Amino acid sequence: MNIVFTGNYSSEYNRTAIIIEGIKHIPGISIIEYPIQKNNTCDTAKLKTVLNSADVVFLPSFTHNSVQFIRKHTNKPICFDPLISKYLTKVFDYKLVWKYSPRALKNFYKDKRAFSACDFMIADTVAHKSYYARTFKISHERIFVLPVGVNTHDFAPCTTHKHSNNTFTIGFYGGFIPLQGVSNIIDAAHILKQNDNVRFELVGNGFEFEAMKKKAATLGLHNITFMGWQPYSDLPAIINSWDICLGIFGNTQKADLVIPNKIYHYAAMQKPIISKHSEAIQELFTHNESILLCSTQPHDIASSITELVENHEKRNTLGIHALQVAQQYNHIQTATQFIRILEQGLEYLQATKHE
């Protein structure tokens, strides 16, 4: 099978990088990468030549603005992996756009047009698939589910971390976007501020970063370290230094639909994880077995942290079972499922042609 990856995408983005790395281990599959920065400066003659060599054209995450453009230049089957809805993200997650405004409608149709122009789609969770189908009136048969997965060569258990009996490090990394609920994490840290054995490390920056630093300072918290942006290559060592890892705690619809990259990374490193109780997370992880789930309320987050701090056996059990989940969704398994989805998508197109 020949697959052309195209559109305005980054091959270094986690979701796409996992698929590309995994495919290297699958015989009989070839990839041509042909990223496009801007539609209006693209060499369309060369593009058409590249597209004509494909059995399937794949548009990776965030290439919404590329789908219609690619559709105009090929009749080859197109698979689109949006990863997000721009409408959901901008209007309901970031709340940058009023939901009844013309800009909201514009974002809705950006999604709708992209989803309609491809032949079939990929969603990262069943919950996200249901959202796409329901909101944009896309047939369920055109949407296939591929969990994000994890490169288990980059993220793997490490035996060098030895817990200090005096201090528990509670770690989080992310882009400080609304679905991650960093404000609730800070409130939980405030509840636990009298516990000298517990400290928090927050890695990353982004949309709410400065506001969260200001909030922690206003609360007078000295048990939080804001580490800022860190290179991707440093993340495994940083995660390894943490005793307990935090997922997402946002009070947004999007937070209920996704299993973020960090959850897979923590799991692959055999770490005990605490995250928001959601429909999506339970598609792969089991409460009290491979993850500890709680509400987004700060007192519930704080109570869950305390529970794990005081229970070494449970921390160990959660980590072991989380690793078992991650191993089922490593980069090779994820890429294998990706190829299977492309084959199923092609079969779906053949079946619909004969209806």
LOLUM-55856 format. One record per residue (C-alpha): residue number from 1; residue in one letter; x, y, z. Coordinates in Angstrom, 3 decimals, decimal comma. Last residue first. Example, Ala and Ser with C-alpha at 12.3 -4.5 7.8 and 13.67 -1.06 7.14 Angstrom:
2
2:s:13,670:-1,060:7,140
1:a:12,300:-4,500:7,800
END
This chain:
355
355:e:-25,154:0,255:-3,687
354:h:-22,119:-0,867:-5,685
353:k:-20,078:2,278:-5,065
352:t:-20,920:2,110:-1,366
351:a:-19,226:-1,280:-1,047
350:q:-16,048:-0,106:-2,777
349:l:-15,860:2,943:-0,509
348:y:-16,339:0,804:2,616
347:e:-13,621:-1,594:1,446
346:l:-11,274:1,363:1,016
345:g:-12,090:2,552:4,525
344:q:-11,545:-0,943:5,909
343:e:-8,106:-1,044:4,301
342:l:-7,280:2,413:5,662
341:i:-8,516:1,299:9,089
340:r:-6,291:-1,806:8,970
339:i:-3,324:0,409:8,133
338:f:-4,079:2,574:11,175
337:q:-4,491:-0,529:13,356
336:t:-0,986:-1,639:12,382
335:a:0,277:1,908:13,034
334:t:-1,192:1,853:16,536
333:q:0,182:-1,623:17,291
332:i:3,628:-0,529:16,110
331:h:3,514:2,778:18,014
330:n:2,346:1,193:21,285
329:y:-1,355:0,855:22,027
328:q:-1,520:-2,557:23,745
327:q:1,666:-1,677:25,633
326:a:-0,040:1,406:27,038
325:v:-2,781:-0,688:28,662
324:q:-0,269:-3,013:30,338
323:l:1,680:0,024:31,534
322:a:-1,446:1,390:33,208
321:h:-1,879:-1,965:34,962
320:i:1,597:-1,833:36,465
319:g:1,279:1,824:37,453
318:l:-2,098:1,369:39,105
317:t:-0,787:-1,582:41,103
316:n:2,299:0,298:42,329
315:r:0,341:3,342:43,410
314:k:-2,187:1,055:45,118
313:e:0,540:-0,754:47,035
312:h:2,192:2,505:48,142
311:n:-1,014:3,850:49,686
310:e:-0,701:7,108:51,612
309:v:0,422:9,253:48,701
308:l:-2,196:7,542:46,547
307:e:-5,110:8,493:48,797
306:t:-3,699:11,981:49,356
305:i:-3,629:12,599:45,609
304:s:-7,205:11,356:45,285
303:s:-8,313:13,617:48,140
302:a:-6,655:16,634:46,512
301:i:-8,361:15,915:43,185
300:d:-11,695:15,484:44,979
299:h:-11,168:18,744:46,914
298:p:-10,297:20,516:43,655
297:q:-13,571:19,469:41,969
296:t:-12,882:18,033:38,517
295:s:-14,385:14,703:39,551
294:c:-12,272:11,621:40,155
293:l:-10,581:8,783:38,295
292:l:-7,666:6,694:39,517
291:i:-6,093:4,767:36,646
290:s:-5,229:1,189:35,680
289:e:-7,315:-0,652:38,285
288:n:-9,149:1,865:40,465
287:h:-11,031:3,180:37,433
286:t:-10,383:1,190:34,265
285:f:-8,554:2,653:31,268
284:l:-9,208:2,174:27,559
283:e:-12,752:3,362:26,758
282:q:-12,957:4,684:30,321
281:i:-10,949:7,750:29,377
280:a:-13,555:8,721:26,784
279:e:-16,645:8,651:29,003
278:s:-15,022:10,814:31,636
277:h:-13,763:10,754:35,234
276:k:-11,011:13,350:35,265
275:s:-7,489:12,142:35,873
274:i:-5,133:10,576:38,407
273:i:-2,305:8,401:37,090
272:p:0,090:5,969:38,765
271:k:3,214:5,767:36,580
270:q:4,340:2,767:34,571
269:m:6,313:4,830:32,039
268:a:3,971:3,777:29,230
267:a:1,058:4,894:31,404
266:y:2,484:8,382:31,886
265:h:3,044:8,756:28,139
264:y:-0,419:7,450:27,259
263:i:-2,047:9,874:29,709
262:k:0,132:12,732:28,461
261:n:-1,078:12,374:24,883
260:p:-4,652:13,226:25,846
259:i:-7,581:10,796:26,041
258:v:-10,379:12,867:24,535
257:l:-14,137:13,392:24,507
256:d:-14,976:14,501:28,053
255:a:-12,315:17,229:28,054
254:k:-13,881:18,557:24,841
253:q:-17,148:19,189:26,656
252:t:-15,388:21,460:29,112
251:n:-14,922:21,440:32,870
250:g:-11,222:20,669:32,637
249:f:-9,511:18,172:34,930
248:i:-6,874:16,530:32,756
247:g:-4,115:14,029:33,572
246:l:-1,998:14,207:36,712
245:c:0,990:11,975:37,404
244:i:2,105:10,570:40,776
243:d:5,684:9,863:41,912
242:w:7,405:12,125:39,395
241:s:11,091:11,858:38,476
240:n:10,318:9,487:35,593
239:i:8,058:12,120:34,091
238:i:11,029:14,495:33,867
237:a:13,309:11,865:32,350
236:p:10,656:10,918:29,771
235:l:9,906:14,583:28,972
234:d:13,460:15,639:28,101
233:s:13,235:14,642:24,423
232:y:10,069:16,714:24,063
231:p:12,037:19,811:25,048
230:q:10,692:21,641:28,134
229:w:8,354:24,617:28,242
228:g:7,835:26,163:31,659
227:m:8,933:24,538:34,928
226:f:6,238:26,096:37,099
225:t:7,076:24,781:40,570
224:i:4,204:24,471:43,015
223:n:4,439:23,941:46,804
222:h:5,141:27,607:47,558
221:l:1,574:28,780:47,075
220:g:0,755:32,333:48,140
219:l:-2,753:32,156:46,708
218:t:-2,002:35,254:44,603
217:a:1,230:33,627:43,415
216:a:-0,613:30,474:42,345
215:k:-3,194:32,583:40,491
214:k:-0,488:34,630:38,752
213:k:1,267:31,500:37,554
212:m:-2,099:30,205:36,316
211:a:-2,856:33,420:34,412
210:e:0,605:33,343:32,817
209:f:0,117:29,782:31,584
208:e:-3,511:30,008:30,429
207:f:-2,989:29,735:26,640
206:g:0,450:28,139:26,596
205:n:3,209:26,802:28,796
204:g:4,632:23,450:29,752
203:v:5,616:21,507:32,856
202:l:3,845:21,778:36,213
201:e:5,692:20,326:39,215
200:f:3,739:19,920:42,442
199:r:4,895:19,266:45,997
198:v:3,633:16,936:48,718
197:n:5,449:15,957:51,911
196:d:5,060:19,398:53,507
195:n:1,295:18,947:53,662
194:q:0,035:22,388:54,661
193:k:-0,352:23,382:51,008
192:l:-2,670:20,457:50,258
191:i:-5,842:22,517:49,735
190:h:-3,820:25,050:47,743
189:a:-2,391:22,276:45,591
188:a:-5,968:21,209:44,836
187:d:-6,760:24,791:43,824
186:i:-3,730:24,723:41,536
185:i:-4,941:21,497:39,944
184:n:-8,383:23,044:39,436
183:s:-6,816:26,005:37,631
182:v:-4,836:23,578:35,472
181:g:-8,111:22,235:34,038
180:q:-6,591:20,462:31,027
179:l:-9,613:21,193:28,825
178:p:-8,912:24,932:29,133
177:i:-5,402:24,885:27,593
176:f:-2,259:25,008:29,709
175:g:-0,251:23,282:26,960
174:g:0,563:20,220:28,978
173:y:2,634:18,551:31,653
172:f:1,668:17,460:35,148
171:g:3,601:16,023:38,074
170:i:2,960:15,334:41,758
169:t:6,294:14,913:43,552
168:f:6,048:13,113:46,878
167:t:8,581:14,147:49,519
166:n:10,088:12,676:52,686
165:n:10,231:8,986:51,879
164:s:12,104:9,856:48,707
163:h:11,019:7,716:45,798
162:k:13,724:6,070:43,745
161:h:13,762:6,719:40,030
160:t:16,394:4,595:38,287
159:t:14,035:1,754:37,379
158:c:12,653:3,359:34,225
157:p:9,482:2,279:32,499
156:a:9,277:3,295:28,828
155:f:8,508:6,409:26,793
154:d:10,672:7,002:23,724
153:h:10,764:3,382:22,563
152:t:7,162:2,965:23,707
151:n:5,946:5,457:21,121
150:v:2,440:6,033:22,405
149:g:-1,169:5,526:21,319
148:v:-3,559:8,133:19,939
147:p:-6,478:5,698:19,792
146:l:-7,760:5,000:16,260
145:v:-11,531:5,014:15,756
144:f:-13,105:4,913:12,288
143:i:-15,633:7,390:10,897
142:r:-17,384:6,908:7,538
141:e:-19,753:4,221:8,866
140:h:-20,945:6,633:11,583
139:s:-22,349:8,863:8,836
138:i:-21,499:12,527:9,366
137:k:-24,288:14,828:10,523
136:f:-21,860:17,505:11,760
135:t:-22,816:17,500:15,427
134:r:-23,940:13,891:15,852
133:a:-21,329:12,174:13,718
132:y:-18,445:14,304:14,963
131:y:-19,553:13,958:18,606
130:s:-20,037:10,199:18,292
129:k:-16,546:9,841:16,846
128:h:-15,165:11,894:19,744
127:a:-16,792:9,542:22,262
126:v:-15,460:6,515:20,379
125:t:-11,982:7,985:20,771
124:d:-9,171:9,282:18,521
123:a:-11,373:9,835:15,482
122:i:-10,424:8,912:11,908
121:m:-12,294:9,982:8,819
120:f:-13,579:8,665:5,484
119:d:-13,948:9,885:1,922
118:c:-12,838:13,435:2,682
117:a:-14,708:16,516:1,469
116:s:-17,573:16,190:3,998
115:f:-15,357:16,352:7,063
114:a:-13,465:19,324:5,679
113:r:-16,663:21,166:4,758
112:k:-18,278:20,500:8,149
111:d:-15,212:21,506:10,130
110:k:-14,761:24,832:8,374
109:y:-18,566:25,103:8,433
108:f:-18,678:25,124:12,220
107:n:-15,812:27,594:12,355
106:k:-17,742:30,022:10,140
105:l:-20,885:29,556:12,246
104:a:-18,913:30,491:15,348
103:r:-17,492:33,509:13,544
102:p:-21,029:34,594:12,562
101:s:-21,894:34,687:16,282
100:y:-24,297:32,473:18,231
99:k:-21,583:30,495:20,053
98:w:-19,571:33,572:20,981
97:v:-15,962:32,980:19,884
96:l:-12,858:32,793:22,050
95:k:-14,547:30,397:24,446
94:y:-11,347:28,329:24,596
93:d:-13,332:25,100:24,901
92:f:-16,813:25,934:23,581
91:v:-16,297:28,238:20,597
90:k:-12,656:27,774:19,647
89:t:-12,228:24,090:20,407
88:l:-15,709:22,823:19,526
87:y:-15,754:24,651:16,192
86:k:-12,180:23,718:15,385
85:s:-13,133:20,079:15,934
84:i:-10,048:18,161:16,956
83:l:-8,018:15,100:15,956
82:p:-8,784:15,946:12,297
81:d:-7,585:12,584:10,884
80:f:-8,682:12,719:7,231
79:c:-8,631:9,788:4,798
78:i:-8,831:10,625:1,102
77:p:-9,444:8,054:-1,645
76:k:-7,843:9,099:-4,950
75:n:-9,859:11,456:-7,157
74:t:-7,212:14,132:-6,864
73:h:-6,593:17,855:-7,152
72:k:-9,836:19,378:-5,932
71:r:-9,943:16,984:-2,959
70:i:-6,497:18,235:-1,884
69:f:-7,818:21,794:-1,611
68:q:-10,960:20,620:0,192
67:v:-8,883:18,804:2,789
66:s:-6,149:21,393:3,353
65:n:-7,871:23,830:5,714
64:h:-8,751:21,022:8,147
63:t:-5,141:19,833:8,341
62:f:-5,123:19,754:12,175
61:s:-4,086:16,094:12,465
60:p:-2,951:14,164:9,397
59:l:-4,338:14,222:5,839
58:f:-3,870:10,794:4,273
57:v:-4,163:10,064:0,568
56:v:-4,735:6,372:-0,151
55:d:-3,488:4,140:-2,975
54:a:-1,133:6,939:-3,817
53:s:1,033:7,570:-6,895
52:n:-1,542:9,966:-8,359
51:l:-1,156:12,194:-5,304
50:v:2,541:12,783:-6,022
49:t:1,895:13,714:-9,654
48:k:-1,010:15,939:-8,644
47:l:1,171:17,770:-6,119
46:k:3,899:18,313:-8,690
45:a:1,401:20,013:-11,000
44:t:-0,155:21,886:-8,080
43:d:3,092:23,532:-6,984
42:c:1,641:24,969:-3,760
41:t:1,779:28,705:-3,155
40:n:-1,980:29,241:-2,770
39:n:-2,474:26,177:-0,583
38:k:0,101:27,241:1,962
37:q:2,504:25,091:3,971
36:i:1,982:21,838:2,089
35:p:3,574:18,634:3,380
34:y:4,403:15,879:0,872
33:e:5,452:12,772:2,784
32:i:5,471:9,621:0,704
31:i:4,882:6,504:2,753
30:s:5,355:2,868:1,780
29:i:3,716:-0,167:3,353
28:g:4,689:-3,721:2,389
27:p:6,399:-4,557:5,647
26:i:5,282:-2,882:8,901
25:h:8,053:-1,686:11,246
24:k:8,498:1,707:9,588
23:i:4,715:2,092:9,886
22:g:5,101:2,522:13,655
21:e:7,355:5,551:13,308
20:i:4,948:7,258:10,907
19:i:1,892:6,525:13,064
18:i:3,561:7,695:16,277
17:a:4,896:10,839:14,575
16:t:1,385:11,788:13,414
15:r:-0,157:11,717:16,887
14:n:2,909:13,274:18,555
13:y:3,444:16,177:16,159
12:e:6,847:15,781:14,512
11:s:5,433:15,043:11,047
10:s:3,905:18,511:11,130
9:y:0,889:19,157:8,897
8:n:-0,350:21,583:6,263
7:g:-1,661:18,948:3,874
6:t:-0,069:15,696:2,766
5:f:0,791:12,143:3,768
4:v:0,724:9,961:0,658
3:i:0,158:6,278:1,349
2:n:1,279:3,466:-0,963
1:m:0,000:0,000:0,000
END
